[in-house]
Amino acid sequence: CKEVMITAPAIILLYDYTFSGDSFRIMWQKRKYYYLCLILLTAGLLLLWLGTLSRTWNLGMVVTTTTSGNNYLINQSDVICKYIAKAIYPAGLRFVSNPEIMPITALLPSLLTITSLLLSSIVLAMKRHPAGFAMFSFFILLAPTSSFIPLPDLYAEQRMYLPLALIISTVIATAFHFAAPYYKYKIVLISLIAFATITLAVTTHIRNHDYYTELTLWESVTKVEPLNARAHLGIGTAYYGMKRPCEAEASFKNVLIILKNKDNATKSGQRTEYISALNNLGTIEFSRGRYEDAAKYFKEAIHIAPLYKDAVRNLTVCEETAKRNQHKTEH
């Protein structure tokens, strides 16, 4: 279930309120059964969304987070500012990012900016202004991933796919509104539009190269953010799928090094990337027949996450295989 789908009923209701011209009472009288269906749909999507919060990721391990809901929410102000900036000037894009959690004092500018935009969108939406619909819908679409429920990735550019449409439409509408008095200079305006279109098209084409393969996608992240543990884990997984265990091993060990060097080293072992890397290293050692080394990795992963089913299963298989080989050697 895509988290953003839970916002669909709210977007529909906001659209009706903005463009129908009716009050909420009249809207309910005219379409109460329709709205009842929306309420039921919202409840169903909410249950599915809550289920995704305990979903498994990467070799079946439960996703863990390293920050509280309040810290996550406050830091999302800076993240949303970056989303908006990159929507206007798409430079330095990356698939995922794990920026450091910042204190509230460092977030005051972004908090004031986002709070002002949110309040403005609410006021405009209450006045049924089309800009209010676009602005408030932007925040509604981001609510599931940029609220008080912490997710493993503080920043992820794919969360902007739908909200980006609202930013683009608002920017284009605003540009046409302010450009109307200068229509006599249409040649200049057309030239500016053509230049912007070509520039963005070329940027998009270059960016698409990063999505050609799983490996190029994760490598594009490390080019911009060399210490992104999630990206190194993805690179290792890609190499392992390509039957290149040596490169995969190096990438998985990079994950351990990066997380151990974090300031909060005592909590680094709680990271999903850290435990997954341990399990993956154990799998590589097992495939090489180094059962003792493999068992050490599996045991370390289990020590950190006792309910990590893949590591428990892999350790059992590893120990049983080692015993069988020892039995054959003795006989």
C-alpha positions as CSV (number, residue, x, y, z in Angstrom):
1,C,0.0,0.0,0.0
2,K,1.5,3.3,-1.0
3,E,1.3,5.6,2.0
4,V,0.2,8.5,-0.1
5,M,-3.1,6.8,-1.1
6,I,-4.5,7.3,2.3
7,T,-4.7,11.0,1.4
8,A,-6.9,10.5,-1.7
9,P,-10.3,10.9,0.1
10,A,-9.1,14.1,1.8
11,I,-7.9,15.5,-1.6
12,I,-11.3,14.7,-3.1
13,L,-13.2,16.4,-0.3
14,L,-10.9,19.5,-0.6
15,Y,-11.4,19.6,-4.3
16,D,-15.3,19.5,-3.9
17,Y,-15.2,22.2,-1.3
18,T,-12.9,24.5,-3.4
19,F,-14.6,24.2,-6.7
20,S,-18.2,23.3,-6.0
21,G,-19.1,26.5,-4.2
22,D,-21.3,24.7,-1.7
23,S,-21.0,24.7,2.1
24,F,-20.1,21.5,3.9
25,R,-23.8,21.1,4.9
26,I,-25.0,21.3,1.4
27,M,-22.2,19.1,0.1
28,W,-23.2,16.5,2.7
29,Q,-26.9,16.7,1.7
30,K,-26.1,16.3,-2.0
31,R,-23.6,13.6,-1.8
32,K,-23.8,12.0,1.7
33,Y,-23.6,8.4,0.4
34,Y,-20.6,9.4,-1.7
35,Y,-18.8,10.8,1.3
36,L,-19.8,7.9,3.5
37,C,-18.0,5.7,1.0
38,L,-15.0,8.0,1.2
39,I,-15.0,7.7,5.0
40,L,-15.1,3.9,4.7
41,L,-12.3,4.0,2.1
42,T,-10.2,6.2,4.4
43,A,-10.7,3.8,7.3
44,G,-9.6,0.9,5.1
45,L,-6.6,2.7,3.7
46,L,-5.6,3.8,7.2
47,L,-5.6,0.1,8.4
48,L,-3.4,-0.8,5.4
49,W,-1.1,2.1,6.0
50,L,-0.7,1.1,9.7
51,G,0.1,-2.4,8.5
52,T,3.0,-1.1,6.4
53,L,4.6,0.5,9.4
54,S,5.6,-3.0,10.5
55,R,6.4,-4.2,7.0
56,T,9.7,-6.0,6.3
57,W,12.4,-4.6,4.2
58,N,15.6,-6.1,2.8
59,L,15.8,-9.9,3.6
60,G,12.7,-9.9,5.7
61,M,13.9,-7.7,8.6
62,V,11.6,-5.4,10.5
63,V,12.4,-1.8,9.7
64,T,13.8,0.2,12.6
65,T,14.2,3.9,13.2
66,T,16.7,5.9,15.2
67,T,14.7,9.0,16.2
68,S,11.5,9.9,18.0
69,G,8.3,11.0,16.4
70,N,8.8,14.6,17.6
71,N,12.3,14.9,16.2
72,Y,11.3,13.3,12.9
73,L,8.4,15.8,12.6
74,I,10.5,18.9,13.4
75,N,13.3,17.8,11.0
76,Q,10.7,17.3,8.2
77,S,10.5,21.1,8.0
78,D,14.0,21.2,6.7
79,V,13.3,18.2,4.4
80,I,10.2,19.8,2.9
81,C,12.2,23.0,2.2
82,K,14.7,20.9,0.4
83,Y,11.9,19.1,-1.6
84,I,10.6,22.5,-2.7
85,A,14.0,23.8,-3.6
86,K,14.9,20.8,-5.7
87,A,11.5,20.9,-7.4
88,I,12.4,24.4,-8.6
89,Y,16.1,23.7,-9.2
90,P,16.7,19.9,-9.5
91,A,20.4,19.7,-8.7
92,G,22.1,17.1,-6.5
93,L,19.1,14.7,-6.6
94,R,19.5,11.4,-4.8
95,F,17.2,8.4,-4.4
96,V,17.4,8.4,-0.6
97,S,19.2,10.4,1.9
98,N,19.9,10.1,5.6
99,P,20.8,13.6,6.9
100,E,21.7,14.0,10.5
101,I,18.9,14.8,13.0
102,M,19.3,18.5,13.8
103,P,18.3,20.4,17.0
104,I,15.4,22.7,16.9
105,T,17.6,25.8,17.1
106,A,19.2,24.9,13.7
107,L,15.7,24.4,12.2
108,L,14.1,27.7,13.1
109,P,14.3,29.2,9.5
110,S,12.8,26.1,7.9
111,L,10.2,25.8,10.7
112,L,9.1,29.4,10.2
113,T,9.0,28.9,6.4
114,I,7.0,25.7,6.4
115,T,4.6,27.0,9.2
116,S,4.0,30.2,7.2
117,L,3.3,28.2,4.0
118,L,1.0,25.8,5.9
119,L,-1.0,28.5,7.5
120,S,-1.3,30.4,4.2
121,S,-2.5,27.3,2.5
122,I,-5.2,26.7,5.1
123,V,-6.4,30.4,4.9
124,L,-6.5,30.2,1.1
125,A,-8.2,26.8,1.1
126,M,-10.9,28.2,3.5
127,K,-11.5,31.0,1.0
128,R,-11.8,28.4,-1.8
129,H,-8.9,29.9,-3.7
130,P,-7.4,27.5,-6.3
131,A,-3.9,28.2,-5.0
132,G,-5.2,27.2,-1.6
133,F,-6.2,23.8,-3.0
134,A,-2.8,23.3,-4.6
135,M,-0.8,24.4,-1.5
136,F,-2.9,22.5,1.1
137,S,-3.0,19.4,-1.1
138,F,0.8,19.5,-1.2
139,F,0.9,19.2,2.6
140,I,-1.8,16.6,2.7
141,L,0.1,14.4,0.2
142,L,3.3,14.6,2.3
143,A,1.5,14.0,5.6
144,P,1.9,10.2,5.7
145,T,5.7,10.4,5.2
146,S,6.5,13.9,6.8
147,S,4.5,13.8,10.0
148,F,5.1,12.5,13.6
149,I,5.5,8.8,12.5
150,P,9.2,8.3,11.9
151,L,10.3,6.3,8.8
152,P,13.7,4.7,8.2
153,D,14.6,7.4,5.6
154,L,14.3,11.0,6.7
155,Y,14.5,12.1,3.1
156,A,13.4,10.3,-0.1
157,E,12.9,12.0,-3.4
158,Q,10.2,9.6,-4.6
159,R,7.9,11.0,-1.9
160,M,7.7,14.1,-4.1
161,Y,6.3,12.4,-7.2
162,L,2.7,13.5,-6.7
163,P,3.3,16.7,-4.7
164,L,5.6,17.8,-7.5
165,A,2.6,18.0,-9.9
166,L,1.0,20.6,-7.6
167,I,4.2,22.7,-7.4
168,I,4.6,22.6,-11.2
169,S,1.0,23.6,-11.9
170,T,1.2,26.4,-9.3
171,V,4.4,27.8,-10.7
172,I,3.1,27.7,-14.3
173,A,-0.2,29.3,-13.3
174,T,1.6,32.0,-11.4
175,A,4.1,32.6,-14.2
176,F,1.3,33.1,-16.7
177,H,-0.6,35.4,-14.4
178,F,2.4,37.8,-13.9
179,A,3.5,37.4,-17.6
180,A,0.2,38.6,-19.0
181,P,1.0,42.3,-18.9
182,Y,4.2,41.6,-20.8
183,Y,2.5,39.7,-23.6
184,K,3.8,42.2,-26.2
185,Y,7.3,40.7,-25.4
186,K,6.1,37.2,-26.3
187,I,9.2,36.4,-28.3
188,V,11.3,36.9,-25.1
189,L,8.8,35.0,-23.0
190,I,8.7,32.1,-25.5
191,S,12.5,32.1,-25.6
192,L,12.6,31.9,-21.7
193,I,10.1,29.0,-21.7
194,A,12.0,27.1,-24.4
195,F,15.3,27.5,-22.5
196,A,13.7,26.3,-19.3
197,T,12.1,23.4,-21.0
198,I,15.2,22.3,-22.8
199,T,17.3,22.6,-19.7
200,L,14.9,20.6,-17.6
201,A,14.5,18.0,-20.3
202,V,18.3,17.5,-20.6
203,T,18.6,17.3,-16.8
204,T,15.8,14.6,-16.7
205,H,17.5,12.6,-19.4
206,I,20.8,12.6,-17.5
207,R,19.0,11.7,-14.3
208,N,17.3,8.8,-16.0
209,H,20.7,7.1,-16.5
210,D,20.9,6.6,-12.7
211,Y,17.8,4.4,-12.9
212,Y,19.1,2.1,-15.6
213,T,20.1,-0.6,-13.1
214,E,19.9,-1.2,-9.4
215,L,23.7,-0.7,-9.1
216,T,23.8,2.7,-11.0
217,L,20.8,3.9,-8.8
218,W,22.6,3.2,-5.5
219,E,26.0,4.4,-6.9
220,S,24.3,7.8,-7.8
221,V,23.5,8.2,-4.1
222,T,27.0,7.6,-2.9
223,K,28.4,10.1,-5.4
224,V,26.4,12.8,-3.7
225,E,26.4,11.3,-0.2
226,P,29.4,9.0,0.2
227,L,28.6,8.0,3.8
228,N,25.0,6.9,3.1
229,A,24.9,3.4,4.7
230,R,21.6,2.5,2.9
231,A,23.2,3.2,-0.5
232,H,26.2,1.0,0.3
233,L,23.9,-1.8,1.4
234,G,22.0,-1.4,-1.9
235,I,25.3,-1.6,-3.8
236,G,26.3,-4.7,-2.0
237,T,23.0,-6.3,-2.7
238,A,23.3,-5.5,-6.4
239,Y,26.8,-6.9,-6.6
240,Y,25.7,-10.1,-4.8
241,G,22.9,-10.5,-7.3
242,M,25.4,-10.1,-10.1
243,K,27.5,-13.0,-8.6
244,R,30.3,-10.6,-7.6
245,P,30.8,-11.6,-3.9
246,C,34.1,-9.8,-3.4
247,E,32.6,-6.4,-4.4
248,A,29.5,-7.2,-2.4
249,E,31.5,-8.0,0.7
250,A,33.4,-4.7,0.5
251,S,30.2,-2.8,0.3
252,F,28.6,-4.6,3.2
253,K,31.7,-3.9,5.3
254,N,31.5,-0.2,4.3
255,V,28.0,-0.2,5.9
256,L,29.5,-1.5,9.2
257,I,32.3,1.0,9.1
258,I,30.1,4.0,8.4
259,L,27.6,3.1,11.2
260,K,30.3,2.3,13.7
261,N,31.8,5.7,13.1
262,K,28.6,7.6,13.8
263,D,28.6,9.8,16.8
264,N,25.9,7.7,18.4
265,A,27.8,4.4,18.0
266,T,26.0,2.7,20.8
267,K,22.8,2.8,18.7
268,S,24.3,2.1,15.4
269,G,23.6,-1.6,15.8
270,Q,19.9,-0.9,15.9
271,R,20.0,0.4,12.4
272,T,18.3,-1.8,9.8
273,E,21.3,-1.4,7.4
274,Y,23.8,-2.5,10.1
275,I,22.0,-5.8,10.9
276,S,21.2,-6.5,7.2
277,A,24.9,-6.1,6.4
278,L,25.9,-8.5,9.1
279,N,23.4,-11.1,7.7
280,N,24.6,-10.6,4.2
281,L,28.3,-10.9,5.2
282,G,27.4,-14.2,6.9
283,T,25.7,-15.4,3.8
284,I,28.8,-14.7,1.7
285,E,31.1,-16.5,4.2
286,F,28.7,-19.4,4.2
287,S,28.8,-19.7,0.4
288,R,32.6,-19.8,0.7
289,G,32.4,-22.7,3.1
290,R,33.7,-20.6,6.0
291,Y,31.0,-21.7,8.5
292,E,32.7,-20.4,11.6
293,D,33.1,-16.9,10.2
294,A,29.5,-17.0,8.9
295,A,28.2,-18.0,12.3
296,K,29.9,-15.1,13.9
297,Y,28.1,-12.6,11.6
298,F,24.7,-14.3,12.1
299,K,25.2,-14.4,15.9
300,E,26.1,-10.7,16.1
301,A,23.0,-9.9,14.1
302,I,20.8,-12.1,16.3
303,H,22.4,-10.5,19.4
304,I,21.2,-7.1,18.2
305,A,17.9,-8.2,16.8
306,P,16.8,-11.6,18.4
307,L,13.6,-11.7,16.3
308,Y,15.5,-11.3,13.0
309,K,14.2,-14.5,11.3
310,D,16.6,-14.6,8.4
311,A,19.6,-14.5,10.6
312,V,18.1,-17.1,13.0
313,R,17.4,-19.4,10.0
314,N,20.7,-18.8,8.4
315,L,22.6,-19.6,11.7
316,T,20.6,-22.9,12.1
317,V,21.5,-23.9,8.5
318,C,25.1,-22.9,9.0
319,E,25.5,-24.9,12.2
320,E,23.8,-27.9,10.8
321,T,25.9,-27.8,7.6
322,A,29.1,-27.4,9.7
323,K,28.2,-30.5,11.8
324,R,27.5,-32.6,8.7
325,N,30.8,-31.7,7.2
326,Q,32.6,-32.4,10.4
327,H,30.8,-35.8,10.7
328,K,31.9,-36.7,7.2
329,T,35.5,-35.7,7.9
330,E,35.6,-37.9,11.1
331,H,34.3,-40.9,9.1
